[in-house]
Amino acid sequence: MQTRHRALPARRQRWRQRTGRRRSYDRVVILEGRDARLSYFVAGDGPPVTLLHGFTQSGRSWREVIAKMPEGWRWIVPDLRGHGETQTPPGEPCSMDACADDLVALWNELGFEQTHLAGYSMGGRLALHVAARRPERVLSLLTIGAHAGLDKDARDERRRDDEALAERIEREGIEPFVNYWGALPIFAGLERRGPSYVAQVRAERLQNRAAGLACSLRGMGAGAMEPLWDELAEVSFPCTFVAGESDQRYVATAHRLAAAVRQGRYEIVPRTGHAVHQERPNAFARVLDAHLAAAAADVSASSSTFD
């Protein structure tokens, strides 16, 4: 995102947990630049934590987790390019670099030099990209069901698949694609939460635009992602890599990622598939809470060393 931008206040929105406890989005705003209009919300007070959603989602997908977390954190939750209320004009990129620039512009706007960073799937890959390429802006990293890039042959094949899928979205429109996407086996774990929850997820996916999702696939799909494995060796802040027990591909990847960084650990959540934070939000909130507490202690210890 270019440096010319301004924040525009939007209406305050509220939402309620089943327990009746109430939290508010402090702001739902648009960060306006020359090549994108980035929608995001912030909530809470304390050290910043930026949450990045997955493909076909939006920042709204993090609401339930935020509601289950203790007070004391400032949640920064954007809609990434191609998703939600964020608008990217035709011809502008939905790339990892462009989204990383958006995040830096957002953090600058909010006055945060550094933030804890967490992301799911596509958002997890973006979080890894930022951690490797903009490490000075990151306090800690947590990913769910994410990898750091494919080898050349797999990447070339995936790029072709992503292009075919992008063309399908443009040809058929958003609803047929969402029906196809939601029926993929990787999301079967969501069905444990019942038909009403599955319907809610579907409704939120339908809020996206066909052109936006196609742009995202071409620019941020696994086929477009540059491998980061070698660069991760320089990442020195605390990292936690999460996978669901039944998501075997990402269980193996979580182990590999934890070994690739200096302060890495993995967390495998039982009885869970790919979308850990949605399938078992209580269990994931405990993992995130433990990660942030440990990372905060690390930041405090590092600060004391240099006092």
C-alpha positions in Angstrom: 0.0 0.0 0.0 1.3 3.4 -0.9 2.1 6.0 1.9 -0.8 8.3 1.0 -3.6 7.1 3.2 -6.1 8.2 5.7 -8.4 6.4 8.3 -12.1 7.0 7.9 -14.3 6.1 10.9 -17.2 3.8 10.3 -20.1 2.8 12.3 -19.5 1.0 15.6 -20.5 -2.6 15.6 -21.2 -4.9 18.5 -21.5 -8.6 18.8 -22.5 -11.0 21.7 -21.2 -14.3 22.9 -23.6 -17.0 23.8 -22.8 -16.4 27.4 -24.3 -12.9 27.1 -21.0 -11.2 27.7 -20.5 -8.2 25.4 -17.5 -6.8 23.6 -17.4 -4.1 21.0 -15.3 -3.4 18.0 -13.6 -0.2 18.9 -13.5 0.8 15.3 -14.4 -0.5 11.9 -12.5 1.7 9.6 -11.1 2.0 6.1 -7.4 2.7 5.5 -7.4 4.4 2.1 -4.4 4.3 -0.2 -3.7 4.7 -3.9 -4.0 1.1 -4.7 -6.4 -0.4 -2.1 -9.0 0.5 0.6 -8.1 -1.7 3.6 -11.0 -2.5 6.0 -10.1 -3.6 9.5 -11.3 -3.5 13.1 -9.5 -3.1 16.3 -10.6 -4.2 19.8 -9.3 -4.2 23.3 -6.3 -2.5 25.0 -2.8 -3.7 25.5 0.1 -5.0 23.4 -1.0 -5.4 19.7 -1.8 -8.7 18.2 -2.6 -8.8 14.5 -4.8 -11.7 13.2 -4.8 -12.7 9.6 -7.7 -14.7 8.1 -7.7 -17.5 5.5 -8.8 -17.7 1.9 -12.6 -17.0 1.4 -12.8 -15.5 4.9 -12.6 -12.0 6.4 -11.6 -10.5 9.7 -15.0 -11.5 11.1 -13.8 -15.1 11.3 -11.7 -14.2 14.3 -14.5 -12.8 16.4 -15.2 -16.0 18.4 -11.6 -16.5 19.3 -11.2 -12.9 20.5 -14.2 -13.2 22.7 -12.7 -16.2 24.4 -9.3 -14.5 25.1 -8.5 -12.7 28.4 -8.4 -8.9 28.5 -5.1 -7.1 28.0 -4.5 -7.3 24.2 -5.1 -4.9 21.4 -6.5 -6.9 18.5 -5.9 -5.7 15.0 -7.9 -7.6 12.4 -7.9 -6.6 8.7 -9.7 -8.0 5.7 -6.9 -9.0 3.4 -6.8 -8.0 -0.3 -9.5 -9.8 -2.3 -11.6 -10.4 0.8 -14.4 -8.9 2.9 -14.8 -5.1 2.7 -11.3 -4.4 1.5 -11.3 -3.1 -2.1 -8.5 -3.6 -4.6 -9.1 -1.8 -8.0 -8.9 -3.9 -11.1 -5.3 -4.4 -12.2 -3.8 -3.9 -8.7 -2.0 -6.8 -7.2 -3.2 -9.2 -4.5 0.3 -10.3 -3.8 2.1 -11.2 -0.6 4.3 -8.1 -1.0 1.3 -5.9 -1.5 -0.5 -7.3 1.6 2.7 -7.0 3.6 2.8 -3.3 2.6 -0.8 -3.0 3.7 0.0 -4.3 7.1 3.0 -2.0 7.6 0.8 1.0 6.6 -1.8 -0.2 9.0 0.6 -0.6 11.9 2.1 2.8 11.1 -1.4 4.4 11.1 -2.1 2.9 14.5 1.3 3.8 15.9 2.7 0.4 16.5 6.3 -0.3 15.6 5.9 -4.0 16.4 3.1 -6.5 16.9 2.5 -10.1 17.7 1.3 -11.8 14.5 -1.0 -14.8 14.0 -2.5 -16.2 10.8 -4.6 -19.1 9.5 -3.9 -21.0 6.3 -3.4 -18.2 3.6 -3.1 -15.7 6.5 -0.6 -18.0 8.1 1.5 -18.0 4.9 1.3 -14.2 4.8 2.4 -14.1 8.5 5.4 -16.2 7.6 6.2 -13.9 4.7 6.1 -10.8 7.0 8.1 -12.6 9.7 10.8 -13.5 7.1 10.8 -10.2 5.1 9.8 -7.6 7.8 11.2 -9.3 11.1 11.8 -5.9 12.7 8.0 -5.4 12.9 7.1 -8.7 14.6 7.2 -9.6 18.3 6.1 -13.2 17.9 4.5 -15.5 15.3 1.8 -18.1 15.4 0.4 -19.9 12.4 -2.4 -22.4 11.9 -2.3 -24.9 9.0 0.3 -23.0 7.0 3.5 -23.7 5.2 6.5 -21.7 4.1 6.4 -22.5 0.4 6.5 -25.4 -2.1 9.4 -26.8 -4.1 9.6 -25.8 -7.8 7.7 -28.7 -9.3 4.9 -28.6 -6.8 4.8 -24.9 -7.0 4.4 -24.9 -10.8 1.6 -27.5 -10.6 -0.1 -25.5 -7.9 0.1 -22.3 -9.9 -1.7 -24.0 -12.8 -4.3 -25.3 -10.4 -4.8 -21.9 -8.8 -5.2 -20.2 -12.2 -7.8 -22.8 -13.3 -9.7 -22.2 -10.0 -9.5 -18.4 -10.4 -11.0 -18.8 -13.9 -13.7 -21.0 -12.6 -14.6 -18.4 -10.0 -14.8 -15.7 -12.6 -16.8 -17.9 -14.9 -19.3 -19.4 -12.4 -19.6 -16.6 -9.8 -19.3 -16.6 -6.0 -22.1 -18.9 -4.9 -21.2 -22.0 -7.0 -17.6 -21.6 -5.9 -18.5 -21.3 -2.2 -20.6 -24.4 -2.5 -17.6 -26.2 -4.0 -15.1 -24.8 -1.6 -17.1 -25.6 1.6 -17.6 -29.2 0.5 -13.8 -29.9 0.3 -12.7 -32.7 2.8 -10.3 -30.3 4.4 -13.2 -28.4 6.0 -15.2 -31.5 7.1 -14.3 -30.8 10.7 -16.5 -27.7 10.7 -19.5 -30.0 10.5 -18.9 -31.1 14.2 -20.2 -27.7 15.2 -23.6 -28.4 13.6 -25.6 -27.1 10.6 -26.2 -23.6 11.9 -22.5 -23.0 12.3 -21.7 -24.4 8.8 -24.4 -22.1 7.4 -22.9 -19.1 9.2 -19.4 -19.9 7.7 -21.0 -20.2 4.2 -22.9 -16.9 4.6 -19.6 -15.1 5.5 -17.8 -16.7 2.6 -20.6 -15.4 0.3 -19.8 -11.8 1.4 -16.7 -12.0 -0.8 -16.6 -11.0 -4.5 -15.7 -13.4 -7.3 -13.1 -10.9 -8.7 -11.5 -10.5 -5.3 -11.1 -14.2 -4.7 -9.7 -14.8 -8.2 -7.2 -12.0 -7.6 -6.2 -13.5 -4.3 -5.6 -16.9 -5.8 -3.4 -15.5 -8.5 -1.4 -13.4 -6.2 -1.4 -15.2 -2.9 -2.1 -18.8 -3.7 0.5 -21.4 -2.7 1.6 -21.5 -6.4 2.5 -17.8 -6.3 4.3 -17.9 -2.9 8.1 -17.7 -2.9 9.6 -20.3 -0.6 10.8 -18.9 2.7 12.4 -21.9 4.3 16.0 -20.7 4.1 15.0 -17.2 5.3 13.3 -18.6 8.4 16.6 -19.6 9.9 17.1 -15.9 10.7 13.8 -15.5 12.6 14.7 -15.2 16.3 11.4 -14.3 18.0 9.1 -16.9 19.6 7.1 -18.9 17.1 4.3 -21.5 17.6 3.1 -23.6 14.7 -0.4 -25.1 15.1 -2.1 -27.9 13.3 -5.1 -30.1 13.8 -4.4 -33.7 14.7 -6.3 -35.0 11.6 -4.7 -32.5 9.2 -1.7 -34.8 8.7 0.0 -32.7 6.0 0.2 -29.7 8.3 1.1 -31.8 11.3 4.3 -32.7 9.4 4.7 -29.1 8.3 4.3 -27.8 11.8 7.2 -30.0 12.9 9.3 -28.8 10.0 8.6 -25.1 10.7 9.4 -25.4 14.4 12.8 -26.8 13.5 13.4 -24.1 10.9 13.4 -21.1 13.3 15.5 -20.3 16.4 12.7 -20.3 18.9 10.1 -22.6 17.4 7.6 -25.0 18.9 4.6 -26.9 17.5 1.2 -27.5 18.9 -1.0 -30.3 17.6 -4.6 -29.9 18.7 -6.5 -33.2 19.2 -9.7 -34.1 17.4 -9.3 -31.2 15.0 -8.8 -30.7 11.3 -7.5 -27.8 9.2 -9.5 -24.8 10.6 -8.5 -25.3 14.3 -9.6 -21.9 15.5 -13.1 -22.5 14.1 -13.5 -26.2 14.8 -12.4 -25.9 18.5 -12.2 -22.2 19.4 -11.9 -22.9 23.1 -8.9 -25.2 22.6 -7.3 -22.8 20.2 -7.8 -19.8 22.5 -5.8 -21.7 25.2 -3.0 -22.3 22.7 -3.0 -18.6 21.6 -3.1 -17.4 25.3 -0.1 -19.6 26.2 1.8 -18.5 23.2 1.2 -14.8 23.8 2.0 -15.1 27.5 5.3 -16.8 26.7 6.1 -14.3 24.0 5.4 -11.4 26.3 7.7 -12.9 28.9 10.4 -13.2 26.2 9.9 -9.5 25.2 10.1 -8.5 28.8 13.3 -10.5 29.4 14.9 -9.0 26.3 14.0 -5.5 27.3 15.6 -6.1 30.8 18.8 -7.3 29.2 19.3 -4.0 27.4 18.1 -1.7 30.2 
